[in-house]
Amino acid sequence: MTKPLDPTETAGLVVAPQLPDILPDRKPLKGVVGFCRRNPSIAIGAFLLAIMFVMAIAAPYLWTVDPTALAPSRRTRIPSADYWFGTDMFGRDIYSRVVYGARISLIVGFSVAILASIVGLVIGLVSGMVRWADSLIMRVIDGMMSIPPILLAIALMALTRGSVGNVIIAITIAEIPRVARLVRGVVLTLREQPYVEAAIAAGTRTPMLILRHILPNTFAPMSVQATYICASAMIVEAILSFIGAGIPPTIPSWGNIMADGRTLWQVKPHIVMFPAIFLSITVLAVNLVGDGLRDVLDPRMAKKI
């Protein structure tokens, strides 16, 4: 606020009257609404994921029928008021199978993301902090990363029988190297920071050094990577089920539904279209959350927002 002029100093001057503020000061939005306005990607992705979670949990109450019930007399029906998504070649209701199939994709995606993040975090911390073990661990990781995840998952599934648990384990093993290499790179960068060197000079032991200084700084990049692993796991599970190497055909999953309808794609495309749309929306939602987390957790991006 400017200091008012002395009347003796304003003699002979015409002073403009003080004008009122036309535009009031903008008050930053707080709470959930403000967060959603500042981070639309996270808001949209979380909203879509919430819909999928509600659909998966409340599947028996969403006007569904038994997704495994066979009815040859009503097979390959087109979408109608009685059968919203139509029926497949065995007469099973596609709508019910798609709704129940959300459970498999969400369970596999989030389970793989959590397990791969935990195991990859441990391997990355050990590789980054223990110098003599770094070369050995990284050579194993490089060998695993040289194989595409889908091929590695197929090879692992060939050694076991098809089940949800085996699919989760196979995809987790294929995704661990990516988390481990990411965490190792972060640890190698943090290890050279002045505050870490000061902690070492002060006599801080390695376990306490990891817990206090290294581990907290790995959560941001690892959480972003976990979202992409979740989306990748859903796609890999659908591929495995589509080729018959994943979830058993008796369990409804989006990959199994698309596999059942591939022979009738040209005449009955709705059998494949509906599960493909739901899979695409779910993967898109997870990727939107990952992009939003990257923008929020990256300090360089936060300054631009």
C-alpha positions as CSV (number, residue, x, y, z in Angstrom):
1,M,0.0,0.0,0.0
2,T,1.5,3.4,-1.1
3,K,2.1,6.2,1.4
4,P,-0.5,9.0,1.0
5,L,1.1,12.2,-0.3
6,D,1.3,15.3,1.8
7,P,-1.2,18.0,0.9
8,T,1.7,20.5,0.5
9,E,3.3,18.2,-2.0
10,T,0.2,17.9,-4.2
11,A,-0.3,21.6,-4.7
12,G,-1.1,22.2,-8.4
13,L,-1.4,18.5,-9.1
14,V,-4.5,16.6,-10.1
15,V,-4.7,13.4,-8.2
16,A,-6.9,10.6,-9.7
17,P,-9.4,9.2,-7.4
18,Q,-8.8,5.7,-6.1
19,L,-10.7,3.2,-8.1
20,P,-12.3,0.2,-6.5
21,D,-11.0,-3.3,-7.3
22,I,-13.0,-4.6,-10.3
23,L,-11.8,-8.2,-10.0
24,P,-11.6,-9.7,-6.5
25,D,-8.6,-11.7,-5.5
26,R,-8.9,-15.4,-6.6
27,K,-9.0,-17.7,-3.7
28,P,-7.4,-21.1,-4.3
29,L,-9.8,-23.9,-4.1
30,K,-9.2,-26.4,-1.3
31,G,-10.3,-29.8,-0.4
32,V,-11.4,-32.5,-2.9
33,V,-12.8,-30.0,-5.4
34,G,-9.6,-28.0,-5.5
35,F,-7.5,-31.2,-5.9
36,C,-9.7,-32.4,-8.8
37,R,-9.5,-29.0,-10.5
38,R,-5.7,-29.0,-10.3
39,N,-5.3,-32.6,-11.2
40,P,-8.0,-33.6,-13.8
41,S,-6.2,-36.7,-14.9
42,I,-6.2,-38.2,-11.4
43,A,-9.9,-37.2,-10.9
44,I,-11.1,-38.8,-14.2
45,G,-9.0,-41.9,-13.8
46,A,-10.0,-42.4,-10.2
47,F,-13.7,-41.9,-11.1
48,L,-13.5,-44.6,-13.9
49,L,-11.7,-47.0,-11.6
50,A,-14.3,-46.4,-8.8
51,I,-17.0,-47.4,-11.3
52,M,-15.1,-50.6,-12.2
53,F,-14.6,-51.4,-8.5
54,V,-18.3,-50.9,-7.7
55,M,-19.3,-53.0,-10.7
56,A,-17.0,-55.8,-9.7
57,I,-18.0,-55.8,-6.0
58,A,-21.8,-55.4,-6.7
59,A,-21.9,-57.8,-9.7
60,P,-24.6,-60.1,-8.2
61,Y,-26.9,-57.1,-7.7
62,L,-26.5,-55.5,-11.1
63,W,-29.3,-57.5,-12.8
64,T,-26.9,-60.3,-13.7
65,V,-27.4,-64.0,-14.1
66,D,-25.0,-66.9,-13.6
67,P,-22.2,-66.1,-16.0
68,T,-21.4,-69.8,-16.5
69,A,-25.0,-71.0,-17.2
70,L,-25.3,-72.7,-20.6
71,A,-28.4,-72.2,-22.8
72,P,-28.0,-73.6,-26.3
73,S,-31.4,-72.4,-27.3
74,R,-30.5,-68.8,-26.9
75,R,-27.0,-68.8,-28.3
76,T,-25.6,-65.9,-30.4
77,R,-28.4,-63.5,-29.6
78,I,-27.8,-59.9,-30.6
79,P,-28.0,-57.1,-27.9
80,S,-31.7,-56.5,-26.9
81,A,-33.8,-55.6,-23.9
82,D,-33.6,-59.2,-22.6
83,Y,-29.8,-59.6,-23.3
84,W,-28.2,-56.2,-23.0
85,F,-24.8,-57.3,-24.5
86,G,-26.2,-60.4,-26.4
87,T,-25.2,-64.0,-25.8
88,D,-22.2,-66.0,-26.9
89,M,-22.0,-69.3,-28.9
90,F,-23.0,-71.3,-25.7
91,G,-25.9,-69.1,-24.8
92,R,-24.2,-67.4,-21.9
93,D,-25.2,-63.9,-21.1
94,I,-22.3,-61.6,-22.2
95,Y,-23.4,-58.7,-19.9
96,S,-23.1,-61.0,-16.8
97,R,-19.8,-62.4,-18.0
98,V,-18.4,-58.9,-18.6
99,V,-19.5,-57.6,-15.2
100,Y,-18.0,-60.6,-13.4
101,G,-14.9,-60.5,-15.6
102,A,-14.0,-57.1,-14.1
103,R,-13.1,-59.0,-10.9
104,I,-10.4,-61.0,-12.6
105,S,-8.8,-58.0,-14.3
106,L,-8.8,-55.8,-11.2
107,I,-7.5,-58.6,-8.9
108,V,-4.7,-59.5,-11.3
109,G,-3.7,-55.9,-12.1
110,F,-3.5,-54.7,-8.5
111,S,-2.0,-57.9,-7.1
112,V,0.8,-57.9,-9.7
113,A,1.4,-54.1,-9.1
114,I,1.7,-54.6,-5.3
115,L,3.8,-57.8,-5.4
116,A,6.1,-56.6,-8.2
117,S,6.6,-53.3,-6.4
118,I,7.5,-54.9,-3.1
119,V,9.9,-57.5,-4.5
120,G,11.4,-55.1,-7.0
121,L,11.9,-52.5,-4.3
122,V,13.9,-55.0,-2.1
123,I,16.0,-56.1,-5.1
124,G,16.6,-52.5,-6.2
125,L,17.7,-51.4,-2.7
126,V,20.1,-54.3,-2.3
127,S,21.5,-53.7,-5.7
128,G,22.0,-50.0,-5.2
129,M,23.4,-50.1,-1.7
130,V,25.6,-53.3,-1.8
131,R,28.3,-52.7,-4.4
132,W,29.6,-56.2,-4.6
133,A,26.1,-57.6,-5.3
134,D,25.2,-55.0,-7.9
135,S,26.9,-56.6,-10.9
136,L,25.5,-60.1,-10.2
137,I,21.9,-58.9,-9.6
138,M,21.9,-56.6,-12.6
139,R,23.1,-59.3,-15.0
140,V,20.2,-61.5,-13.9
141,I,17.8,-58.6,-14.3
142,D,19.2,-57.7,-17.8
143,G,18.7,-61.3,-18.8
144,M,15.1,-61.3,-17.7
145,M,14.4,-57.9,-19.3
146,S,15.8,-59.2,-22.7
147,I,12.7,-61.4,-22.9
148,P,9.4,-59.7,-23.6
149,P,7.1,-59.9,-20.6
150,I,4.3,-61.8,-22.5
151,L,6.7,-64.5,-23.7
152,L,8.2,-64.9,-20.2
153,A,4.7,-65.2,-18.8
154,I,3.7,-67.8,-21.4
155,A,6.8,-69.8,-20.6
156,L,6.0,-69.7,-16.9
157,M,2.4,-70.6,-17.4
158,A,3.5,-73.6,-19.6
159,L,5.1,-75.0,-16.5
160,T,1.9,-74.8,-14.3
161,R,-1.8,-75.2,-14.7
162,G,-4.1,-72.3,-15.5
163,S,-5.4,-70.5,-12.4
164,V,-5.7,-66.9,-11.2
165,G,-2.9,-67.4,-8.7
166,N,-0.5,-68.8,-11.3
167,V,-1.3,-66.0,-13.7
168,I,-0.5,-63.5,-11.0
169,I,2.8,-65.2,-10.1
170,A,3.8,-65.5,-13.8
171,I,3.1,-61.8,-14.6
172,T,4.7,-60.6,-11.4
173,I,8.0,-62.4,-12.2
174,A,7.9,-60.8,-15.6
175,E,7.4,-57.3,-14.2
176,I,9.8,-57.4,-11.2
177,P,12.9,-56.5,-13.3
178,R,11.5,-53.1,-14.4
179,V,10.8,-52.1,-10.8
180,A,14.2,-53.3,-9.6
181,R,16.1,-51.4,-12.3
182,L,14.1,-48.2,-11.6
183,V,14.7,-48.4,-7.8
184,R,18.4,-49.1,-8.4
185,G,18.7,-46.0,-10.5
186,V,17.0,-43.9,-7.9
187,V,19.2,-45.4,-5.1
188,L,22.4,-44.7,-7.1
189,T,21.4,-41.1,-7.5
190,L,20.5,-40.7,-3.8
191,R,23.6,-42.3,-2.6
192,E,25.7,-39.4,-3.9
193,Q,23.6,-36.7,-2.3
194,P,25.3,-34.6,0.3
195,Y,22.8,-35.4,3.1
196,V,23.4,-39.1,2.5
197,E,27.1,-38.7,2.6
198,A,26.7,-36.6,5.8
199,A,24.7,-39.4,7.4
200,I,27.4,-41.9,6.5
201,A,30.1,-39.6,7.9
202,A,28.0,-39.3,11.1
203,G,28.1,-43.1,11.5
204,T,24.6,-44.0,10.5
205,R,24.4,-47.7,9.8
206,T,23.2,-49.0,6.4
207,P,19.7,-50.3,7.6
208,M,18.9,-47.0,9.3
209,L,20.3,-45.1,6.3
210,I,18.0,-46.9,4.0
211,L,14.9,-46.5,6.2
212,R,15.4,-42.8,6.9
213,H,17.0,-41.4,3.7
214,I,16.8,-43.8,0.8
215,L,13.4,-45.6,1.1
216,P,11.2,-42.5,1.5
217,N,12.6,-41.0,-1.7
218,T,11.8,-44.1,-3.8
219,F,8.1,-44.0,-3.1
220,A,7.3,-41.3,-5.7
221,P,8.8,-42.9,-8.8
222,M,7.8,-46.4,-7.7
223,S,4.1,-45.4,-7.2
224,V,4.0,-44.0,-10.7
225,Q,5.7,-47.2,-12.1
226,A,3.2,-49.3,-10.2
227,T,0.3,-47.8,-12.1
228,Y,1.8,-48.7,-15.4
229,I,2.6,-52.2,-14.2
230,C,-1.1,-52.6,-13.1
231,A,-2.3,-51.6,-16.6
232,S,0.3,-53.9,-18.3
233,A,-0.7,-56.8,-16.1
234,M,-4.4,-56.4,-17.1
235,I,-3.4,-56.5,-20.8
236,V,-1.0,-59.5,-20.3
237,E,-3.7,-61.4,-18.5
238,A,-6.2,-60.8,-21.3
239,I,-3.6,-61.9,-23.8
240,L,-2.8,-65.1,-21.9
241,S,-6.5,-65.9,-21.5
242,F,-7.1,-65.1,-25.2
243,I,-4.6,-67.7,-26.3
244,G,-5.7,-70.2,-23.8
245,A,-2.6,-70.0,-21.5
246,G,-4.1,-68.0,-18.6
247,I,-7.4,-68.1,-16.7
248,P,-9.4,-71.4,-17.2
249,P,-12.3,-71.0,-19.6
250,T,-14.7,-71.9,-16.8
251,I,-13.9,-68.6,-15.0
252,P,-15.3,-65.5,-16.8
253,S,-12.6,-63.0,-17.7
254,W,-12.4,-60.4,-20.5
255,G,-9.7,-62.3,-22.3
256,N,-11.8,-65.5,-22.2
257,I,-14.9,-63.7,-23.5
258,M,-12.9,-62.3,-26.4
259,A,-11.3,-65.7,-27.1
260,D,-14.8,-67.3,-27.3
261,G,-16.0,-64.7,-29.8
262,R,-13.0,-64.6,-32.1
263,T,-14.4,-67.3,-34.4
264,L,-17.7,-65.3,-34.8
265,W,-16.1,-61.9,-35.1
266,Q,-17.2,-61.2,-38.6
267,V,-20.9,-62.0,-38.0
268,K,-21.2,-61.4,-34.2
269,P,-18.7,-58.6,-33.4
270,H,-20.5,-57.7,-30.2
271,I,-19.1,-60.8,-28.4
272,V,-15.6,-59.3,-28.7
273,M,-16.5,-55.6,-28.7
274,F,-18.0,-55.3,-25.2
275,P,-15.2,-56.9,-23.2
276,A,-12.6,-55.0,-25.3
277,I,-14.3,-51.7,-24.5
278,F,-14.3,-52.4,-20.8
279,L,-10.7,-53.5,-20.8
280,S,-9.7,-50.4,-22.7
281,I,-11.5,-48.1,-20.3
282,T,-9.9,-49.7,-17.3
283,V,-6.4,-49.6,-18.7
284,L,-7.0,-46.0,-19.7
285,A,-8.2,-45.1,-16.2
286,V,-5.1,-46.6,-14.6
287,N,-2.8,-44.8,-17.1
288,L,-4.6,-41.5,-16.3
289,V,-4.0,-41.9,-12.6
290,G,-0.3,-42.7,-13.4
291,D,0.1,-39.6,-15.5
292,G,-1.5,-37.5,-12.8
293,L,0.7,-38.9,-10.1
294,R,3.8,-38.2,-12.2
295,D,2.8,-34.6,-12.6
296,V,2.0,-34.2,-8.9
297,L,5.1,-36.0,-7.5
298,D,7.6,-34.5,-10.0
299,P,8.8,-31.2,-8.5
300,R,9.7,-29.9,-11.9
301,M,6.1,-30.5,-13.2
302,A,4.6,-29.2,-9.9
303,K,6.3,-25.7,-10.5
304,K,4.6,-25.4,-13.9
305,I,1.1,-26.3,-12.6
